[in-house]
C-alpha cells in the first residue's frame, strides 16, 4: 500500500492540516481536494452525508496524495468496516469514553490477529493494491475522539490502547460536558487545562494528538504546542462565511 500525505508527514514528525467535508457533494469535495490539505475527512456524524454519498465523495478526491478519512456516526462496527472497504484509510470515531470503547473501535479496524474486521475490501483492494489484506493493519489510521468528561477522566487508559493511532479532541462536545456552551477555539481555563491533559497523555503514550479548530491563528498555535493534526473549519463553514462576506460588501440602498 502506498503511503499518502498524512503518513508521510507523520513519519517526518511534521504536522497535518486536515480538511472537513460536511456537504454531500462530489463537486465541493473535489474542490477541497484540489487545495493544500494533507487529509480530508468525510463527516457521517454531523455532516449531511450517508454511506453512498461518502463513497461518491472519496472517488471525487482523485488519485493524488491526499489521505481520505471518515468520521463515523458512532462506535459501531458495521459502518466502520464498510467505510474501510470503500477505501478510506482512517477513521475518526466519536464519543470514546473509556478503554473498552477504544479497544472495540481499534479492533474493528484491524484484521485478525489484531482485531475482528471482516474480510471483504471491495473497493479498497482495487485502489490500494492486491496486498491490501496483508498491509491494511499497518496503514489504517485510528483516531479516538475524546469529547466528554468521562473520556477526559479516562484519557490515560484510552491513549495507551494498543494500535490506536491517536486522539482527536472534539472541543464543542467536551465544552458542553464540562458545563460550557458549545464552540471551537476554546480559551477558558477549564478547557485549556483539559486539552493540555489530553495532549500530555498522548505524548506519554506515543500517540498522535489532533483537534478541530475554527481559525488559522488557533490552528497555528496548536501546531506550535506540538499537535500532530488540526482541522480548519468545514466546507460548510467556508461557504457560509464567504457568501456572508460578499453580501456584506454590497450596497443595497
N, C-alpha and C positions, 0 to 999 in steps of 0.2 A: 504493500500500500504506500502511495506517495504521501510524503509529509507536506501539508499545506501551511499557509502563513502562520496560523496560531501556534502550532507545534514547533515550527522553525524558530519563531521568536522566543518562545519559552526555552528552547534548547540553548539559545544565545543569551538567556537571562534578560530579555527585553520585554517590555510591557505590550499589551494587546489592546487596540481600540476596537470595540465591538459595536456593530450597528444593530438596530432593533426594528423588526418588521411586524407591525400590528395590522396593517391594511391588507386584506385578502386580494392582492393584485399582482399579477405577473409583471406588469409594467413598473410599478413602484419598486418591486423587489429588484428588477433588473437595473433600475436607476441607482438604487442603493449599492448594488454590487459593482457598479462602474466607478464608485468613489473609493477613497483611500481607507477603507475598513480592512482589518485583518480577519475578522469573522463577522458573520451575520446570523442573528437569532430570529427564527420564526416563532412568534408567540401564540401558542394554542391555549394559553390560560386566560389572560385578559385581552389578548388580541382578538380580532374578529375573524379568526381563521379556524377552519376544520381540517381534517386529515387530507381530503382530496385537494383542498387549496394549498396546504403545506407541500404536498407533492409537486404541484404545479410551480410553486414558488421556488423550491430548491432547483428545479430544472431551469428556472429563469436566472439563476446565479451564474450560469455558464461553466466553462471548464477551466477557469483561472485558478489563482492561488488562494482565494478567499475560502475560509473554513465554515461550512454550514452547521449551525447549531439549532436546536429546537428547545423551547420551554414547554414542557408538558402541562396539561391541566392539573395533574395530581400524581402522587406516587403510586401509579397503577401500572403493573407490568405490561398489560396488553398494548396500550398506546405507546409506551416506551419502546418495546420491541418492534412495533410496526413502523415507527419513525426511523429507527436504525436500519430496518430492512429497506426503507425508502432511500437510504443513502446519507442521512445526517450523521455527522462524525462526532457529535457531542450532544449531551442532554443536560439542561438546567432543570432541576426538579424542585418545585416549591414546597414550603411547609415541612422541612425536615426538622423534627423536634427532638429526636433522641438517637442514640446509637443504633437501635434496631431499625428505625426508619431508614437510616443511612445505609445500613448493610443490605436491606431489601432493595433499595434503589440501585446500589452499585452492582449487586449480584444479578439484577435484572438485565444489566447491560453487558454482562460477560458470559461467554460460553463456558461449559464445563472444562476444567475443574474449578475455575474461579467464580462461577455463578451458575444460573439456571436459564440463561437465554435460549429460546428455541431456535433451531437452525432453519433458516429459510430466507436468506438475504436476497430477495427477488431482484431489486434494482441495485442494491449495494454492491453485489458481486459483478454486475455489469460495468459499473463506473469505477470501482475501486480495485478491480483485478480478481483473477481466479484464485488467488491465495487469501482472499478476504477472510474466510473462516479461521484460518490459522493465525492471521495477523490482527484481527479486529480487537481482541482483548487488550493488546498493547496500544492501539491507536485511539480507541473511543475515549472521549473526554467526559468526565462525570463531575458536575458542579452541583453541590447540595445547597439549597437556599436556606439560610438562617434568617428568619423574619418574625420570630416570636420570642417572648420572654423565656419560654421553656427551652427553645433551641439555644438561646444565649446562655442559659444556665448549663446546658449540656455541650457547649462548644468544644471543650477539651476532648470528650469522647467521640463526638461527631468527626472532628478533624483528624482523629487518629485511626479512622476506619481504613483498613487495607484496600488499596486500589482506587480509593477516592482521589480524583484529580485535584479538587479544591472546593472552596466555599464561595458562594455568591451571595452577597448581602442584599436583601430587599429592604431598603430604608423606609419605605412607606408603611408596610405592614409592621415592621419592627417598631416604628414610631408609635403606631396605634396600640401595639401590645404593651408598650411602656407608658401609655397614658397620654400620648400627644396626638395632635392632628396628623393625618397622612400627608406625605410630601417627600421630595427628594432634597439633596444637598443640605443635610441637617447640620446645624451648628450648636444645638442645645447641648449642655454639658453631659446630660444623661446619654444622649446619642453618640456624642464624641467618644465617651468612655466605652460604650457598648461596641462601637466599631473598632476601637483600638483593642479591646479584649479579643474580638474575633480574629483580628489580624495577628496578634501575638500568638494565639493558639495555632493558627495556620502555619506561621513561620516556624514555630517549635516543632510541629509535626511534618514539616517539609511538604506542605500543601500550598497550592496556589490560592490567592485571595482576589476576589473580584467584587465590584459594586456597580450599582446603577446610578448614574449621575444625570443632572439636567444641564449644567453649564460647563463650557470648556474650562473655565477657571477652576471650578471644583474638581473636575476630572484631572487637570494637570497637577493640582495639589495632591490628589490621591496617588498619582504616579510618583511624585516626589517622596511620598511617605512609604513607598515600597509596594504598592498594589500591582498585581500582575496582569489584571484585566479590568477595564472600565467601559461601561456603555454610555454613550452620549445620546440622551433623549430617545425618541422613537420617530419612525417615519410620519406617524400621525401628528405628533407634536410639531415636527418640522413644517408640515403642510399648513397646519392651523396658524403657526407663528408667521410664516411668510405671507399668507393670504391677509392676515390681520394687519401686518406691517404695510403692505402695499395699499390696502384700502385706507389706512390711516393717513396716507400721504395725498389722498385725493381731496380736492376742494369741492364739496357738494353744493356750495352756495350758488 
